Amino acid sequence: MSASTADFLLELSNFLTDSDILSAVTCLTVYEFIITFDQEVAVVWSRKLTATSILLLALRWLMVLGPLLQTIPFKGQQMCILSEVLNGFITCATATVISLVLALRVYALWKESRLRYMLAGLVFVLLQAEVWTNVFGYTRSVTTYDDLPIVGHFCVRYLKISPKVNTSSMV
């Protein structure tokens, strides 16, 4: 088997694995959302909206929208770019909401301490590393509508990061 054939088969295997994982995540997320929707109505919608309930709603709906958006087939270059922008926004918004919820949890646990603001702030700032890493990746990427052999047309995002930056971050 030639090197190009082996590379192609490896790329196809990775693509199919990614597709299967995305399908499983989408199914589990939608299933969880459906079976707990009655609890959402009872806990959130039947009461006055508070900051806590807004965080819960934001987290639940962002967690459903993310995988669903990734399963929609987009046609054309402009739709691929729109898809990547929306996906980036949902990913960063979800991570920010999770960071905020965890920081509030730390605040609640350390409520009697003078350090509560510092610890909650530290947790929030440290958890924002994921958001800023994603922002860096999205600003350094190019989205194209490519024709991939066998599988057809897909939106593909290429990271344009120099090998020096990529390898120095691994050390």
C-alpha positions in Angstrom: 0.0 0.0 0.0 1.4 3.4 -1.0 1.9 6.2 1.5 -0.8 8.3 -0.1 -3.3 5.4 0.1 -2.4 4.8 3.8 -2.7 8.6 4.5 -6.1 8.6 2.8 -7.4 5.6 4.7 -6.2 7.2 8.0 -7.9 10.4 7.1 -11.1 8.6 6.2 -11.0 6.6 9.4 -10.6 9.8 11.4 -13.4 11.5 9.6 -15.8 8.5 10.2 -14.8 8.3 13.9 -15.4 12.1 14.3 -18.8 11.7 12.6 -19.8 8.8 14.9 -18.7 10.6 18.0 -20.6 13.8 17.0 -23.7 11.7 16.3 -23.5 10.0 19.7 -23.0 13.3 21.6 -25.9 14.9 19.7 -28.2 11.9 20.5 -27.2 11.9 24.2 -27.6 15.6 24.6 -31.0 15.7 22.9 -32.2 12.7 24.9 -31.1 14.3 28.2 -32.8 17.6 27.2 -36.1 15.8 26.4 -36.2 13.7 29.5 -35.5 16.7 31.8 -37.6 19.3 30.0 -40.5 18.8 32.5 -38.1 19.5 35.3 -36.9 22.7 33.6 -40.5 23.8 33.3 -41.2 23.1 37.0 -38.0 24.7 38.3 -37.5 27.6 35.9 -40.5 28.6 33.9 -43.1 28.3 36.7 -41.2 30.7 38.9 -39.8 34.2 38.7 -36.6 34.4 36.6 -33.5 34.9 38.7 -29.8 35.1 37.8 -29.4 31.4 38.7 -32.3 30.3 36.5 -31.0 32.3 33.6 -27.6 30.6 34.0 -29.3 27.2 34.0 -31.3 28.1 30.9 -28.3 29.4 29.1 -26.3 26.3 29.9 -29.0 23.9 28.9 -29.9 25.6 25.6 -26.3 26.2 24.6 -25.4 22.6 25.3 -28.2 21.5 22.9 -27.6 24.1 20.2 -23.9 23.3 19.9 -24.1 19.6 18.8 -27.2 20.3 16.8 -25.5 23.1 14.8 -22.6 20.8 14.1 -24.8 18.1 12.5 -26.5 20.5 10.1 -25.0 20.1 6.6 -24.0 23.6 5.3 -23.7 24.3 1.5 -21.3 26.8 0.2 -18.4 28.9 1.4 -20.5 31.6 3.1 -22.7 29.1 5.0 -19.5 27.4 6.2 -18.1 30.6 7.5 -21.4 31.4 9.2 -21.4 27.9 10.7 -17.9 28.3 12.2 -18.8 31.7 13.6 -21.9 30.4 15.3 -20.0 27.3 16.5 -17.3 29.4 17.9 -19.7 31.7 19.7 -21.7 28.8 21.2 -18.5 27.0 22.3 -17.1 30.1 24.0 -20.4 31.1 25.5 -20.9 27.6 26.9 -17.4 27.5 28.5 -18.0 31.0 30.0 -21.3 30.0 31.5 -19.7 26.9 33.0 -16.9 29.0 34.4 -19.3 31.4 35.9 -21.4 28.6 37.5 -18.3 27.0 39.0 -17.0 30.3 40.3 -20.3 30.9 42.0 -20.1 27.5 43.5 -16.7 28.3 44.9 -18.1 31.6 46.2 -20.9 29.7 48.0 -18.5 27.2 49.5 -16.2 29.9 50.9 -19.0 32.3 51.9 -17.7 32.8 55.4 -14.1 33.5 54.3 -12.5 36.8 53.4 -10.9 35.0 50.4 -14.3 34.2 48.8 -14.0 36.9 46.1 -10.4 36.1 45.3 -11.0 32.4 45.1 -14.1 32.7 43.0 -12.3 35.2 40.7 -9.3 32.9 40.4 -11.5 29.9 39.5 -13.3 32.0 36.8 -10.1 33.4 35.4 -8.4 30.0 35.2 -11.4 28.4 33.6 -11.4 31.1 30.9 -8.2 29.6 29.5 -10.3 27.3 27.4 -12.3 30.3 26.0 -9.2 32.3 25.1 -7.5 29.2 23.6 -10.6 28.8 21.4 -10.6 32.5 20.5 -7.0 32.2 19.5 -7.7 29.1 17.3 -10.8 30.7 15.7 -8.9 33.9 14.8 -6.0 31.9 13.3 -8.2 29.6 11.2 -9.6 29.5 7.7 -12.9 27.8 6.9 -13.3 26.3 3.4 -16.0 24.3 1.6 -14.0 21.4 0.4 -14.8 18.4 -1.8 -13.4 15.4 0.1 -12.9 12.2 -1.8 -15.7 9.6 -1.1 -17.4 11.6 1.6 -18.4 14.6 -0.5 -18.6 18.3 0.3 -17.9 19.5 3.8 -16.9 22.6 5.8 -13.3 22.2 6.8 -11.5 24.5 9.3 -7.7 24.7 8.9 -5.6 26.2 11.7 -3.0 28.6 10.4 -0.5 28.4 13.2 3.2 28.2 12.6 4.9 24.9 13.5 7.2 26.7 16.0 4.2 28.0 18.0 2.5 24.6 17.7 5.5 22.6 18.9 6.6 25.0 21.6 3.2 24.8 23.2 3.6 21.1 23.6 6.8 21.4 25.6 
